[in-house]
């Protein structure tokens, strides 16, 4: 699954800068979700603060995180590591 941030110059009038993406994911409720993460270049870190989820992507390693989707809503993930 790939999802990329929408560039600022392509955002709609009420879009959220640095939060809106081109491909949103829809997750089922009351289901344990497992996410596998890696990186191709440098360390990346991704978080969904409202769900208490944070995971690092490290080159050459496979990392995982689990969480339970127990409420409906629109949740925003964001970068939480300066990379590059």
mmCIF file of the N, C-alpha and C atoms, coordinates in Angstrom:
data_MODEL
# 
_entry.id   MODEL 
# 
loop_
_atom_site.group_PDB 
_atom_site.id 
_atom_site.type_symbol 
_atom_site.label_atom_id 
_atom_site.label_alt_id 
_atom_site.label_comp_id 
_atom_site.label_asym_id 
_atom_site.label_entity_id 
_atom_site.label_seq_id 
_atom_site.pdbx_PDB_ins_code 
_atom_site.Cartn_x 
_atom_site.Cartn_y 
_atom_site.Cartn_z 
_atom_site.occupancy 
_atom_site.B_iso_or_equiv 
_atom_site.pdbx_formal_charge 
_atom_site.auth_seq_id 
_atom_site.auth_comp_id 
_atom_site.auth_asym_id 
_atom_site.auth_atom_id 
_atom_site.pdbx_PDB_model_num 
ATOM 1   N N  . UNK A 1 1  ? 0.847   -1.182 0.000  1.00 0.00 ? 1  UNK A N  1 
ATOM 2   C CA . UNK A 1 1  ? 0.000   0.000  0.000  1.00 0.00 ? 1  UNK A CA 1 
ATOM 3   C C  . UNK A 1 1  ? 0.884   1.233  0.000  1.00 0.00 ? 1  UNK A C  1 
ATOM 4   N N  . UNK A 1 2  ? 0.661   2.112  -0.917 1.00 0.00 ? 2  UNK A N  1 
ATOM 5   C CA . UNK A 1 2  ? 1.403   3.372  -0.985 1.00 0.00 ? 2  UNK A CA 1 
ATOM 6   C C  . UNK A 1 2  ? 0.447   4.544  -0.862 1.00 0.00 ? 2  UNK A C  1 
ATOM 7   N N  . UNK A 1 3  ? 0.879   5.550  -0.161 1.00 0.00 ? 3  UNK A N  1 
ATOM 8   C CA . UNK A 1 3  ? 0.097   6.771  0.008  1.00 0.00 ? 3  UNK A CA 1 
ATOM 9   C C  . UNK A 1 3  ? 1.079   7.924  0.148  1.00 0.00 ? 3  UNK A C  1 
ATOM 10  N N  . UNK A 1 4  ? 0.882   8.963  -0.633 1.00 0.00 ? 4  UNK A N  1 
ATOM 11  C CA . UNK A 1 4  ? 1.812   10.086 -0.630 1.00 0.00 ? 4  UNK A CA 1 
ATOM 12  C C  . UNK A 1 4  ? 1.096   11.381 -0.269 1.00 0.00 ? 4  UNK A C  1 
ATOM 13  N N  . UNK A 1 5  ? 1.810   12.275 0.408  1.00 0.00 ? 5  UNK A N  1 
ATOM 14  C CA . UNK A 1 5  ? 1.240   13.580 0.740  1.00 0.00 ? 5  UNK A CA 1 
ATOM 15  C C  . UNK A 1 5  ? 0.936   14.355 -0.537 1.00 0.00 ? 5  UNK A C  1 
ATOM 16  N N  . UNK A 1 6  ? -0.149  15.106 -0.494 1.00 0.00 ? 6  UNK A N  1 
ATOM 17  C CA . UNK A 1 6  ? -0.512  15.954 -1.626 1.00 0.00 ? 6  UNK A CA 1 
ATOM 18  C C  . UNK A 1 6  ? 0.342   17.222 -1.554 1.00 0.00 ? 6  UNK A C  1 
ATOM 19  N N  . UNK A 1 7  ? 1.051   17.553 -2.642 1.00 0.00 ? 7  UNK A N  1 
ATOM 20  C CA . UNK A 1 7  ? 1.870   18.771 -2.633 1.00 0.00 ? 7  UNK A CA 1 
ATOM 21  C C  . UNK A 1 7  ? 1.023   20.008 -2.349 1.00 0.00 ? 7  UNK A C  1 
ATOM 22  N N  . UNK A 1 8  ? 1.607   20.974 -1.689 1.00 0.00 ? 8  UNK A N  1 
ATOM 23  C CA . UNK A 1 8  ? 0.892   22.189 -1.289 1.00 0.00 ? 8  UNK A CA 1 
ATOM 24  C C  . UNK A 1 8  ? 0.216   22.874 -2.470 1.00 0.00 ? 8  UNK A C  1 
ATOM 25  N N  . UNK A 1 9  ? 0.872   22.909 -3.611 1.00 0.00 ? 9  UNK A N  1 
ATOM 26  C CA . UNK A 1 9  ? 0.292   23.592 -4.776 1.00 0.00 ? 9  UNK A CA 1 
ATOM 27  C C  . UNK A 1 9  ? -0.878  22.826 -5.402 1.00 0.00 ? 9  UNK A C  1 
ATOM 28  N N  . UNK A 1 10 ? -1.120  21.576 -4.971 1.00 0.00 ? 10 UNK A N  1 
ATOM 29  C CA . UNK A 1 10 ? -2.236  20.785 -5.498 1.00 0.00 ? 10 UNK A CA 1 
ATOM 30  C C  . UNK A 1 10 ? -3.368  20.617 -4.485 1.00 0.00 ? 10 UNK A C  1 
ATOM 31  N N  . UNK A 1 11 ? -3.222  21.192 -3.300 1.00 0.00 ? 11 UNK A N  1 
ATOM 32  C CA . UNK A 1 11 ? -4.250  21.065 -2.264 1.00 0.00 ? 11 UNK A CA 1 
ATOM 33  C C  . UNK A 1 11 ? -5.519  21.811 -2.635 1.00 0.00 ? 11 UNK A C  1 
ATOM 34  N N  . UNK A 1 12 ? -6.661  21.250 -2.220 1.00 0.00 ? 12 UNK A N  1 
ATOM 35  C CA . UNK A 1 12 ? -7.921  21.969 -2.377 1.00 0.00 ? 12 UNK A CA 1 
ATOM 36  C C  . UNK A 1 12 ? -7.960  23.085 -1.343 1.00 0.00 ? 12 UNK A C  1 
ATOM 37  N N  . UNK A 1 13 ? -8.917  23.987 -1.464 1.00 0.00 ? 13 UNK A N  1 
ATOM 38  C CA . UNK A 1 13 ? -8.991  25.171 -0.610 1.00 0.00 ? 13 UNK A CA 1 
ATOM 39  C C  . UNK A 1 13 ? -8.982  24.826 0.883  1.00 0.00 ? 13 UNK A C  1 
ATOM 40  N N  . UNK A 1 14 ? -9.712  23.818 1.308  1.00 0.00 ? 14 UNK A N  1 
ATOM 41  C CA . UNK A 1 14 ? -9.788  23.470 2.733  1.00 0.00 ? 14 UNK A CA 1 
ATOM 42  C C  . UNK A 1 14 ? -8.965  22.237 3.080  1.00 0.00 ? 14 UNK A C  1 
ATOM 43  N N  . UNK A 1 15 ? -7.979  21.901 2.256  1.00 0.00 ? 15 UNK A N  1 
ATOM 44  C CA . UNK A 1 15 ? -7.128  20.746 2.518  1.00 0.00 ? 15 UNK A CA 1 
ATOM 45  C C  . UNK A 1 15 ? -6.186  21.003 3.683  1.00 0.00 ? 15 UNK A C  1 
ATOM 46  N N  . UNK A 1 16 ? -5.714  19.920 4.284  1.00 0.00 ? 16 UNK A N  1 
ATOM 47  C CA . UNK A 1 16 ? -4.790  20.027 5.415  1.00 0.00 ? 16 UNK A CA 1 
ATOM 48  C C  . UNK A 1 16 ? -3.356  19.875 4.921  1.00 0.00 ? 16 UNK A C  1 
ATOM 49  N N  . UNK A 1 17 ? -2.603  20.957 4.967  1.00 0.00 ? 17 UNK A N  1 
ATOM 50  C CA . UNK A 1 17 ? -1.210  20.944 4.511  1.00 0.00 ? 17 UNK A CA 1 
ATOM 51  C C  . UNK A 1 17 ? -0.393  19.970 5.348  1.00 0.00 ? 17 UNK A C  1 
ATOM 52  N N  . UNK A 1 18 ? 0.390   19.129 4.696  1.00 0.00 ? 18 UNK A N  1 
ATOM 53  C CA . UNK A 1 18 ? 1.256   18.111 5.294  1.00 0.00 ? 18 UNK A CA 1 
ATOM 54  C C  . UNK A 1 18 ? 0.479   16.964 5.940  1.00 0.00 ? 18 UNK A C  1 
ATOM 55  N N  . UNK A 1 19 ? -0.836  16.906 5.770  1.00 0.00 ? 19 UNK A N  1 
ATOM 56  C CA . UNK A 1 19 ? -1.629  15.803 6.324  1.00 0.00 ? 19 UNK A CA 1 
ATOM 57  C C  . UNK A 1 19 ? -2.472  15.097 5.269  1.00 0.00 ? 19 UNK A C  1 
ATOM 58  N N  . UNK A 1 20 ? -2.943  15.801 4.241  1.00 0.00 ? 20 UNK A N  1 
ATOM 59  C CA . UNK A 1 20 ? -3.768  15.171 3.213  1.00 0.00 ? 20 UNK A CA 1 
ATOM 60  C C  . UNK A 1 20 ? -2.909  14.300 2.307  1.00 0.00 ? 20 UNK A C  1 
ATOM 61  N N  . UNK A 1 21 ? -3.464  13.161 1.912  1.00 0.00 ? 21 UNK A N  1 
ATOM 62  C CA . UNK A 1 21 ? -2.742  12.209 1.069  1.00 0.00 ? 21 UNK A CA 1 
ATOM 63  C C  . UNK A 1 21 ? -3.563  11.876 -0.170 1.00 0.00 ? 21 UNK A C  1 
ATOM 64  N N  . UNK A 1 22 ? -2.892  11.279 -1.146 1.00 0.00 ? 22 UNK A N  1 
ATOM 65  C CA . UNK A 1 22 ? -3.565  10.935 -2.393 1.00 0.00 ? 22 UNK A CA 1 
ATOM 66  C C  . UNK A 1 22 ? -4.341  9.630  -2.313 1.00 0.00 ? 22 UNK A C  1 
ATOM 67  N N  . UNK A 1 23 ? -4.047  8.785  -1.352 1.00 0.00 ? 23 UNK A N  1 
ATOM 68  C CA . UNK A 1 23 ? -4.654  7.462  -1.265 1.00 0.00 ? 23 UNK A CA 1 
ATOM 69  C C  . UNK A 1 23 ? -4.928  7.130  0.200  1.00 0.00 ? 23 UNK A C  1 
ATOM 70  N N  . UNK A 1 24 ? -6.124  7.438  0.676  1.00 0.00 ? 24 UNK A N  1 
ATOM 71  C CA . UNK A 1 24 ? -6.466  7.174  2.079  1.00 0.00 ? 24 UNK A CA 1 
ATOM 72  C C  . UNK A 1 24 ? -6.734  5.692  2.289  1.00 0.00 ? 24 UNK A C  1 
ATOM 73  N N  . UNK A 1 25 ? -6.421  5.210  3.476  1.00 0.00 ? 25 UNK A N  1 
ATOM 74  C CA . UNK A 1 25 ? -6.684  3.818  3.819  1.00 0.00 ? 25 UNK A CA 1 
ATOM 75  C C  . UNK A 1 25 ? -7.939  3.762  4.687  1.00 0.00 ? 25 UNK A C  1 
ATOM 76  N N  . UNK A 1 26 ? -8.768  2.752  4.465  1.00 0.00 ? 26 UNK A N  1 
ATOM 77  C CA . UNK A 1 26 ? -9.970  2.525  5.260  1.00 0.00 ? 26 UNK A CA 1 
ATOM 78  C C  . UNK A 1 26 ? -9.760  1.229  6.027  1.00 0.00 ? 26 UNK A C  1 
ATOM 79  N N  . UNK A 1 27 ? -9.867  1.298  7.362  1.00 0.00 ? 27 UNK A N  1 
ATOM 80  C CA . UNK A 1 27 ? -9.632  0.132  8.209  1.00 0.00 ? 27 UNK A CA 1 
ATOM 81  C C  . UNK A 1 27 ? -10.935 -0.333 8.845  1.00 0.00 ? 27 UNK A C  1 
ATOM 82  N N  . UNK A 1 28 ? -11.097 -1.648 9.025  1.00 0.00 ? 28 UNK A N  1 
ATOM 83  C CA . UNK A 1 28 ? -12.320 -2.167 9.651  1.00 0.00 ? 28 UNK A CA 1 
ATOM 84  C C  . UNK A 1 28 ? -12.330 -1.918 11.155 1.00 0.00 ? 28 UNK A C  1 
ATOM 85  N N  . UNK A 1 29 ? -13.533 -1.704 11.702 1.00 0.00 ? 29 UNK A N  1 
ATOM 86  C CA . UNK A 1 29 ? -13.674 -1.485 13.152 1.00 0.00 ? 29 UNK A CA 1 
ATOM 87  C C  . UNK A 1 29 ? -13.605 -2.814 13.903 1.00 0.00 ? 29 UNK A C  1 
ATOM 88  N N  . UNK A 1 30 ? -13.222 -2.719 15.182 1.00 0.00 ? 30 UNK A N  1 
ATOM 89  C CA . UNK A 1 30 ? -13.148 -3.869 16.089 1.00 0.00 ? 30 UNK A CA 1 
ATOM 90  C C  . UNK A 1 30 ? -12.291 -4.992 15.519 1.00 0.00 ? 30 UNK A C  1 
ATOM 91  N N  . UNK A 1 31 ? -11.216 -4.608 14.892 1.00 0.00 ? 31 UNK A N  1 
ATOM 92  C CA . UNK A 1 31 ? -10.286 -5.555 14.287 1.00 0.00 ? 31 UNK A CA 1 
ATOM 93  C C  . UNK A 1 31 ? -8.867  -5.170 14.673 1.00 0.00 ? 31 UNK A C  1 
ATOM 94  N N  . UNK A 1 32 ? -8.072  -6.174 15.016 1.00 0.00 ? 32 UNK A N  1 
ATOM 95  C CA . UNK A 1 32 ? -6.665  -5.942 15.314 1.00 0.00 ? 32 UNK A CA 1 
ATOM 96  C C  . UNK A 1 32 ? -5.941  -5.669 13.998 1.00 0.00 ? 32 UNK A C  1 
ATOM 97  N N  . UNK A 1 33 ? -5.249  -4.555 13.910 1.00 0.00 ? 33 UNK A N  1 
ATOM 98  C CA . UNK A 1 33 ? -4.541  -4.152 12.695 1.00 0.00 ? 33 UNK A CA 1 
ATOM 99  C C  . UNK A 1 33 ? -3.045  -4.347 12.915 1.00 0.00 ? 33 UNK A C  1 
ATOM 100 N N  . UNK A 1 34 ? -2.378  -4.956 11.942 1.00 0.00 ? 34 UNK A N  1 
ATOM 101 C CA . UNK A 1 34 ? -0.924  -5.145 11.993 1.00 0.00 ? 34 UNK A CA 1 
ATOM 102 C C  . UNK A 1 34 ? -0.319  -4.422 10.798 1.00 0.00 ? 34 UNK A C  1 
ATOM 103 N N  . UNK A 1 35 ? 0.639   -3.558 11.076 1.00 0.00 ? 35 UNK A N  1 
ATOM 104 C CA . UNK A 1 35 ? 1.307   -2.800 10.019 1.00 0.00 ? 35 UNK A CA 1 
ATOM 105 C C  . UNK A 1 35 ? 2.785   -3.174 10.006 1.00 0.00 ? 35 UNK A C  1 
ATOM 106 N N  . UNK A 1 36 ? 3.285   -3.528 8.835  1.00 0.00 ? 36 UNK A N  1 
ATOM 107 C CA . UNK A 1 36 ? 4.701   -3.826 8.637  1.00 0.00 ? 36 UNK A CA 1 
ATOM 108 C C  . UNK A 1 36 ? 5.339   -2.640 7.930  1.00 0.00 ? 36 UNK A C  1 
ATOM 109 N N  . UNK A 1 37 ? 6.495   -2.212 8.427  1.00 0.00 ? 37 UNK A N  1 
ATOM 110 C CA . UNK A 1 37 ? 7.136   -0.998 7.918  1.00 0.00 ? 37 UNK A CA 1 
ATOM 111 C C  . UNK A 1 37 ? 8.619   -1.253 7.677  1.00 0.00 ? 37 UNK A C  1 
ATOM 112 N N  . UNK A 1 38 ? 9.124   -0.707 6.577  1.00 0.00 ? 38 UNK A N  1 
ATOM 113 C CA . UNK A 1 38 ? 10.554  -0.690 6.309  1.00 0.00 ? 38 UNK A CA 1 
ATOM 114 C C  . UNK A 1 38 ? 10.872  0.605  5.562  1.00 0.00 ? 38 UNK A C  1 
ATOM 115 N N  . UNK A 1 39 ? 12.115  0.826  5.249  1.00 0.00 ? 39 UNK A N  1 
ATOM 116 C CA . UNK A 1 39 ? 12.524  2.013  4.497  1.00 0.00 ? 39 UNK A CA 1 
ATOM 117 C C  . UNK A 1 39 ? 13.600  1.607  3.498  1.00 0.00 ? 39 UNK A C  1 
ATOM 118 N N  . UNK A 1 40 ? 13.682  2.342  2.421  1.00 0.00 ? 40 UNK A N  1 
ATOM 119 C CA . UNK A 1 40 ? 14.667  2.042  1.389  1.00 0.00 ? 40 UNK A CA 1 
ATOM 120 C C  . UNK A 1 40 ? 15.918  2.901  1.505  1.00 0.00 ? 40 UNK A C  1 
ATOM 121 N N  . UNK A 1 41 ? 15.810  4.057  2.175  1.00 0.00 ? 41 UNK A N  1 
ATOM 122 C CA . UNK A 1 41 ? 16.925  4.994  2.140  1.00 0.00 ? 41 UNK A CA 1 
ATOM 123 C C  . UNK A 1 41 ? 17.446  5.377  3.522  1.00 0.00 ? 41 UNK A C  1 
ATOM 124 N N  . UNK A 1 42 ? 16.643  6.040  4.328  1.00 0.00 ? 42 UNK A N  1 
ATOM 125 C CA . UNK A 1 42 ? 17.052  6.504  5.659  1.00 0.00 ? 42 UNK A CA 1 
ATOM 126 C C  . UNK A 1 42 ? 15.970  6.117  6.667  1.00 0.00 ? 42 UNK A C  1 
ATOM 127 N N  . UNK A 1 43 ? 16.208  6.375  7.938  1.00 0.00 ? 43 UNK A N  1 
ATOM 128 C CA . UNK A 1 43 ? 15.207  6.081  8.964  1.00 0.00 ? 43 UNK A CA 1 
ATOM 129 C C  . UNK A 1 43 ? 14.026  7.040  8.815  1.00 0.00 ? 43 UNK A C  1 
ATOM 130 N N  . UNK A 1 44 ? 12.837  6.468  8.790  1.00 0.00 ? 44 UNK A N  1 
ATOM 131 C CA . UNK A 1 44 ? 11.601  7.242  8.763  1.00 0.00 ? 44 UNK A CA 1 
ATOM 132 C C  . UNK A 1 44 ? 10.799  6.859  9.999  1.00 0.00 ? 44 UNK A C  1 
ATOM 133 N N  . UNK A 1 45 ? 9.966   7.747  10.481 1.00 0.00 ? 45 UNK A N  1 
ATOM 134 C CA . UNK A 1 45 ? 9.116   7.451  11.626 1.00 0.00 ? 45 UNK A CA 1 
ATOM 135 C C  . UNK A 1 45 ? 7.727   7.994  11.340 1.00 0.00 ? 45 UNK A C  1 
ATOM 136 N N  . UNK A 1 46 ? 6.729   7.176  11.594 1.00 0.00 ? 46 UNK A N  1 
ATOM 137 C CA . UNK A 1 46 ? 5.354   7.503  11.245 1.00 0.00 ? 46 UNK A CA 1 
ATOM 138 C C  . UNK A 1 46 ? 4.488   7.356  12.481 1.00 0.00 ? 46 UNK A C  1 
ATOM 139 N N  . UNK A 1 47 ? 3.541   8.265  12.681 1.00 0.00 ? 47 UNK A N  1 
ATOM 140 C CA . UNK A 1 47 ? 2.696   8.226  13.868 1.00 0.00 ? 47 UNK A CA 1 
ATOM 141 C C  . UNK A 1 47 ? 1.254   8.604  13.536 1.00 0.00 ? 47 UNK A C  1 
ATOM 142 N N  . UNK A 1 48 ? 0.334   8.055  14.315 1.00 0.00 ? 48 UNK A N  1 
ATOM 143 C CA . UNK A 1 48 ? -1.068  8.476  14.322 1.00 0.00 ? 48 UNK A CA 1 
ATOM 144 C C  . UNK A 1 48 ? -1.358  8.828  15.779 1.00 0.00 ? 48 UNK A C  1 
ATOM 145 N N  . UNK A 1 49 ? -1.164  10.094 16.156 1.00 0.00 ? 49 UNK A N  1 
ATOM 146 C CA . UNK A 1 49 ? -1.268  10.488 17.561 1.00 0.00 ? 49 UNK A CA 1 
ATOM 147 C C  . UNK A 1 49 ? -2.598  10.130 18.220 1.00 0.00 ? 49 UNK A C  1 
ATOM 148 N N  . UNK A 1 50 ? -3.708  10.274 17.514 1.00 0.00 ? 50 UNK A N  1 
ATOM 149 C CA . UNK A 1 50 ? -5.018  10.004 18.110 1.00 0.00 ? 50 UNK A CA 1 
ATOM 150 C C  . UNK A 1 50 ? -5.215  8.532  18.460 1.00 0.00 ? 50 UNK A C  1 
ATOM 151 N N  . UNK A 1 51 ? -4.427  7.648  17.844 1.00 0.00 ? 51 UNK A N  1 
ATOM 152 C CA . UNK A 1 51 ? -4.525  6.218  18.136 1.00 0.00 ? 51 UNK A CA 1 
ATOM 153 C C  . UNK A 1 51 ? -3.387  5.735  19.030 1.00 0.00 ? 51 UNK A C  1 
ATOM 154 N N  . UNK A 1 52 ? -2.439  6.609  19.324 1.00 0.00 ? 52 UNK A N  1 
ATOM 155 C CA . UNK A 1 52 ? -1.300  6.205  20.148 1.00 0.00 ? 52 UNK A CA 1 
ATOM 156 C C  . UNK A 1 52 ? -0.373  5.247  19.432 1.00 0.00 ? 52 UNK A C  1 
ATOM 157 N N  . UNK A 1 53 ? -0.243  5.408  18.114 1.00 0.00 ? 53 UNK A N  1 
ATOM 158 C CA . UNK A 1 53 ? 0.576   4.513  17.297 1.00 0.00 ? 53 UNK A CA 1 
ATOM 159 C C  . UNK A 1 53 ? 1.773   5.281  16.757 1.00 0.00 ? 53 UNK A C  1 
ATOM 160 N N  . UNK A 1 54 ? 2.962   4.687  16.878 1.00 0.00 ? 54 UNK A N  1 
ATOM 161 C CA . UNK A 1 54 ? 4.180   5.262  16.302 1.00 0.00 ? 54 UNK A CA 1 
ATOM 162 C C  . UNK A 1 54 ? 5.085   4.107  15.918 1.00 0.00 ? 54 UNK A C  1 
ATOM 163 N N  . UNK A 1 55 ? 5.650   4.156  14.731 1.00 0.00 ? 55 UNK A N  1 
ATOM 164 C CA . UNK A 1 55 ? 6.526   3.081  14.273 1.00 0.00 ? 55 UNK A CA 1 
ATOM 165 C C  . UNK A 1 55 ? 7.639   3.669  13.408 1.00 0.00 ? 55 UNK A C  1 
ATOM 166 N N  . UNK A 1 56 ? 8.824   3.081  13.512 1.00 0.00 ? 56 UNK A N  1 
ATOM 167 C CA . UNK A 1 56 ? 9.982   3.506  12.726 1.00 0.00 ? 56 UNK A CA 1 
ATOM 168 C C  . UNK A 1 56 ? 10.180  2.568  11.544 1.00 0.00 ? 56 UNK A C  1 
ATOM 169 N N  . UNK A 1 57 ? 10.573  3.148  10.419 1.00 0.00 ? 57 UNK A N  1 
ATOM 170 C CA . UNK A 1 57 ? 10.991  2.381  9.261  1.00 0.00 ? 57 UNK A CA 1 
ATOM 171 C C  . UNK A 1 57 ? 12.493  2.526  9.125  1.00 0.00 ? 57 UNK A C  1 
ATOM 172 N N  . UNK A 1 58 ? 13.204  1.406  9.182  1.00 0.00 ? 58 UNK A N  1 
ATOM 173 C CA . UNK A 1 58 ? 14.662  1.404  9.150  1.00 0.00 ? 58 UNK A CA 1 
ATOM 174 C C  . UNK A 1 58 ? 15.146  0.623  7.932  1.00 0.00 ? 58 UNK A C  1 
ATOM 175 N N  . UNK A 1 59 ? 16.082  1.173  7.162  1.00 0.00 ? 59 UNK A N  1 
ATOM 176 C CA . UNK A 1 59 ? 16.593  0.451  5.995  1.00 0.00 ? 59 UNK A CA 1 
ATOM 177 C C  . UNK A 1 59 ? 17.151  -0.921 6.380  1.00 0.00 ? 59 UNK A C  1 
ATOM 178 N N  . UNK A 1 60 ? 16.779  -1.936 5.624  1.00 0.00 ? 60 UNK A N  1 
ATOM 179 C CA . UNK A 1 60 ? 17.291  -3.281 5.854  1.00 0.00 ? 60 UNK A CA 1 
ATOM 180 C C  . UNK A 1 60 ? 16.605  -4.045 6.975  1.00 0.00 ? 60 UNK A C  1 
ATOM 181 N N  . UNK A 1 61 ? 15.631  -3.462 7.629  1.00 0.00 ? 61 UNK A N  1 
ATOM 182 C CA . UNK A 1 61 ? 14.921  -4.123 8.726  1.00 0.00 ? 61 UNK A CA 1 
ATOM 183 C C  . UNK A 1 61 ? 13.424  -4.041 8.478  1.00 0.00 ? 61 UNK A C  1 
ATOM 184 N N  . UNK A 1 62 ? 12.706  -5.013 9.013  1.00 0.00 ? 62 UNK A N  1 
ATOM 185 C CA . UNK A 1 62 ? 11.250  -5.022 8.943  1.00 0.00 ? 62 UNK A CA 1 
ATOM 186 C C  . UNK A 1 62 ? 10.723  -4.810 10.352 1.00 0.00 ? 62 UNK A C  1 
ATOM 187 N N  . UNK A 1 63 ? 9.947   -3.764 10.543 1.00 0.00 ? 63 UNK A N  1 
ATOM 188 C CA . UNK A 1 63 ? 9.391   -3.429 11.854 1.00 0.00 ? 63 UNK A CA 1 
ATOM 189 C C  . UNK A 1 63 ? 7.879   -3.589 11.779 1.00 0.00 ? 63 UNK A C  1 
ATOM 190 N N  . UNK A 1 64 ? 7.250   -3.824 12.925 1.00 0.00 ? 64 UNK A N  1 
ATOM 191 C CA . UNK A 1 64 ? 5.800   -3.977 12.939 1.00 0.00 ? 64 UNK A CA 1 
ATOM 192 C C  . UNK A 1 64 ? 5.189   -3.264 14.129 1.00 0.00 ? 64 UNK A C  1 
ATOM 193 N N  . UNK A 1 65 ? 3.915   -2.936 13.996 1.00 0.00 ? 65 UNK A N  1 
ATOM 194 C CA . UNK A 1 65 ? 3.141   -2.402 15.106 1.00 0.00 ? 65 UNK A CA 1 
ATOM 195 C C  . UNK A 1 65 ? 1.729   -2.953 14.992 1.00 0.00 ? 65 UNK A C  1 
ATOM 196 N N  . UNK A 1 66 ? 1.049   -3.048 16.119 1.00 0.00 ? 66 UNK A N  1 
ATOM 197 C CA . UNK A 1 66 ? -0.321  -3.545 16.171 1.00 0.00 ? 66 UNK A CA 1 
ATOM 198 C C  . UNK A 1 66 ? -1.184  -2.558 16.928 1.00 0.00 ? 66 UNK A C  1 
ATOM 199 N N  . UNK A 1 67 ? -2.433  -2.442 16.526 1.00 0.00 ? 67 UNK A N  1 
ATOM 200 C CA . UNK A 1 67 ? -3.389  -1.630 17.277 1.00 0.00 ? 67 UNK A CA 1 
ATOM 201 C C  . UNK A 1 67 ? -4.800  -2.099 16.954 1.00 0.00 ? 67 UNK A C  1 
ATOM 202 N N  . UNK A 1 68 ? -5.725  -1.752 17.826 1.00 0.00 ? 68 UNK A N  1 
ATOM 203 C CA . UNK A 1 68 ? -7.124  -2.121 17.667 1.00 0.00 ? 68 UNK A CA 1 
ATOM 204 C C  . UNK A 1 68 ? -7.917  -0.884 17.274 1.00 0.00 ? 68 UNK A C  1 
ATOM 205 N N  . UNK A 1 69 ? -8.599  -0.951 16.144 1.00 0.00 ? 69 UNK A N  1 
ATOM 206 C CA . UNK A 1 69 ? -9.488  0.136  15.722 1.00 0.00 ? 69 UNK A CA 1 
ATOM 207 C C  . UNK A 1 69 ? -10.806 -0.054 16.460 1.00 0.00 ? 69 UNK A C  1 
ATOM 208 N N  . UNK A 1 70 ? -11.020 0.715  17.528 1.00 0.00 ? 70 UNK A N  1 
ATOM 209 C CA . UNK A 1 70 ? -12.221 0.512  18.338 1.00 0.00 ? 70 UNK A CA 1 
ATOM 210 C C  . UNK A 1 70 ? -13.208 1.673  18.262 1.00 0.00 ? 70 UNK A C  1 
ATOM 211 N N  . UNK A 1 71 ? -12.960 2.625  17.379 1.00 0.00 ? 71 UNK A N  1 
ATOM 212 C CA . UNK A 1 71 ? -13.902 3.736  17.216 1.00 0.00 ? 71 UNK A CA 1 
ATOM 213 C C  . UNK A 1 71 ? -13.802 4.282  15.790 1.00 0.00 ? 71 UNK A C  1 
ATOM 214 N N  . UNK A 1 72 ? -14.919 4.751  15.264 1.00 0.00 ? 72 UNK A N  1 
ATOM 215 C CA . UNK A 1 72 ? -14.888 5.305  13.912 1.00 0.00 ? 72 UNK A CA 1 
ATOM 216 C C  . UNK A 1 72 ? -14.287 6.706  13.918 1.00 0.00 ? 72 UNK A C  1 
ATOM 217 N N  . UNK A 1 73 ? -13.798 7.130  12.784 1.00 0.00 ? 73 UNK A N  1 
ATOM 218 C CA . UNK A 1 73 ? -13.282 8.487  12.700 1.00 0.00 ? 73 UNK A CA 1 
ATOM 219 C C  . UNK A 1 73 ? -12.329 8.658  11.544 1.00 0.00 ? 73 UNK A C  1 
ATOM 220 N N  . UNK A 1 74 ? -11.907 9.876  11.359 1.00 0.00 ? 74 UNK A N  1 
ATOM 221 C CA . UNK A 1 74 ? -10.898 10.226 10.374 1.00 0.00 ? 74 UNK A CA 1 
ATOM 222 C C  . UNK A 1 74 ? -9.632  10.540 11.159 1.00 0.00 ? 74 UNK A C  1 
ATOM 223 N N  . UNK A 1 75 ? -8.602  9.727  10.980 1.00 0.00 ? 75 UNK A N  1 
ATOM 224 C CA . UNK A 1 75 ? -7.368  9.858  11.744 1.00 0.00 ? 75 UNK A CA 1 
ATOM 225 C C  . UNK A 1 75 ? -6.234  10.233 10.798 1.00 0.00 ? 75 UNK A C  1 
ATOM 226 N N  . UNK A 1 76 ? -5.384  11.140 11.241 1.00 0.00 ? 76 UNK A N  1 
ATOM 227 C CA . UNK A 1 76 ? -4.283  11.613 10.409 1.00 0.00 ? 76 UNK A CA 1 
ATOM 228 C C  . UNK A 1 76 ? -2.964  11.034 10.897 1.00 0.00 ? 76 UNK A C  1 
ATOM 229 N N  . UNK A 1 77 ? -2.217  10.437 9.963  1.00 0.00 ? 77 UNK A N  1 
ATOM 230 C CA . UNK A 1 77 ? -0.864  9.997  10.247 1.00 0.00 ? 77 UNK A CA 1 
ATOM 231 C C  . UNK A 1 77 ? 0.090   11.104 9.843  1.00 0.00 ? 77 UNK A C  1 
ATOM 232 N N  . UNK A 1 78 ? 1.243   11.114 10.452 1.00 0.00 ? 78 UNK A N  1 
ATOM 233 C CA . UNK A 1 78 ? 2.206   12.162 10.109 1.00 0.00 ? 78 UNK A CA 1 
ATOM 234 C C  . UNK A 1 78 ? 3.625   11.686 10.361 1.00 0.00 ? 78 UNK A C  1 
ATOM 235 N N  . UNK A 1 79 ? 4.549   12.351 9.721  1.00 0.00 ? 79 UNK A N  1 
ATOM 236 C CA . UNK A 1 79 ? 5.964   12.071 9.916  1.00 0.00 ? 79 UNK A CA 1 
ATOM 237 C C  . UNK A 1 79 ? 6.374   12.552 11.306 1.00 0.00 ? 79 UNK A C  1 
ATOM 238 N N  . UNK A 1 80 ? 7.209   11.771 11.974 1.00 0.00 ? 80 UNK A N  1 
ATOM 239 C CA . UNK A 1 80 ? 7.665   12.191 13.302 1.00 0.00 ? 80 UNK A CA 1 
ATOM 240 C C  . UNK A 1 80 ? 9.180   12.056 13.451 1.00 0.00 ? 80 UNK A C  1 
ATOM 241 N N  . UNK A 1 81 ? 9.887   12.117 12.327 1.00 0.00 ? 81 UNK A N  1 
ATOM 242 C CA . UNK A 1 81 ? 11.350  12.002 12.348 1.00 0.00 ? 81 UNK A CA 1 
ATOM 243 C C  . UNK A 1 81 ? 11.909  12.864 11.225 1.00 0.00 ? 81 UNK A C  1 
ATOM 244 N N  . UNK A 1 82 ? 12.894  13.661 11.517 1.00 0.00 ? 82 UNK A N  1 
ATOM 245 C CA . UNK A 1 82 ? 13.571  14.410 10.460 1.00 0.00 ? 82 UNK A CA 1 
ATOM 246 C C  . UNK A 1 82 ? 14.448  13.420 9.707  1.00 0.00 ? 82 UNK A C  1 
ATOM 247 N N  . UNK A 1 83 ? 14.191  13.273 8.424  1.00 0.00 ? 83 UNK A N  1 
ATOM 248 C CA . UNK A 1 83 ? 14.936  12.279 7.652  1.00 0.00 ? 83 UNK A CA 1 
ATOM 249 C C  . UNK A 1 83 ? 15.749  12.981 6.569  1.00 0.00 ? 83 UNK A C  1 
ATOM 250 N N  . UNK A 1 84 ? 16.674  12.233 6.011  1.00 0.00 ? 84 UNK A N  1 
ATOM 251 C CA . UNK A 1 84 ? 17.434  12.795 4.901  1.00 0.00 ? 84 UNK A CA 1 
ATOM 252 C C  . UNK A 1 84 ? 18.863  13.030 5.228  1.00 0.00 ? 84 UNK A C  1 
# 
